[in-house]
Amino acid sequence: MARRRMIYEGKAKILYEGPEPGTLIQYFKDDATAHNAEKRAVLDGKGVLNNRISEFVMTRLTAAGIPNHFIRRLNMREQLIRKVEIIPLEVVIRNVAAGSISRRLGVEEGNALPRAIVEFYYKRDDLGDPIVSEEHITAFNWAGPQEIDDMISLSLRVNDFMTGLFSAVGIRLIDFKLEYGRLFEGDTVRTLLADEISPDNCRLWDLESGEKLDKDRFRQDMGGVTQAYSEVARRLGIIKETSGGDNIVSFNGGQG
Ligand code: UDP
């Protein structure tokens, strides 16, 4: 088989040239990083789980009319996506105080916020992804006012949808991070949801026990990271069952 051209390698994913113009292949690695890549590990099976969980969520978002880059899953670790120009911002949506908002503003972790809060961070590893305002975004031309409006309204719709999706399976959606891209079609540009939606970029707590089912288990050295991701997949109906807490999982439907 001909070697595919690698377009970009990130911390948890690799992008390859796709089979048709305007497409890319998104490959999910098992690598995990935290604290601006100071902490690293390989977590067996994480990529496979994130590929499936992200497929599940993106497919449902498409059905709910929320435009995103996902086309279809290709195999265990790869999905076909639309090629977009990534907007250099991380959009964080928060329902409950945790992580940096608790540290920065002194809001106690676990307290529900008065309303969903949308924040923007400038995607710059060398600066530690600083929080920025709409003023910074438009002044430095990272995105235009219409794109900011699109990102906010799409993010709030994704939040409503995901809050319901997860609460139906006993999971509280605390917060999550989204990325957006520009899709060029002739002389029009559309804002599309891109990247992935998985326990790597969401905070997911068990509704009853408060147990963390997300990447905070890795960030905080709690162990059981892939087991927690498997539990999320199991509750969403993606995996049949977890096998005794190890990493061997069996998937429902589809091949590979
Ligand atoms: N997040 C992410 N990538 C980042 C930073 C944050 O996916 O580079 C996610 C994180 O998993 C959480 C949400 O965004 O669900 C809010 O993270 P926060 O700002 O609280 O960051 P942290 O506490 O990790 O510094």
Residues whose N, C-alpha, C, O or C-beta is under 5 A from the ligand:
A	BS01	UDP	V92 A98 G99 S100 I101 D175 F176 K177 D200 N201 C202 R203
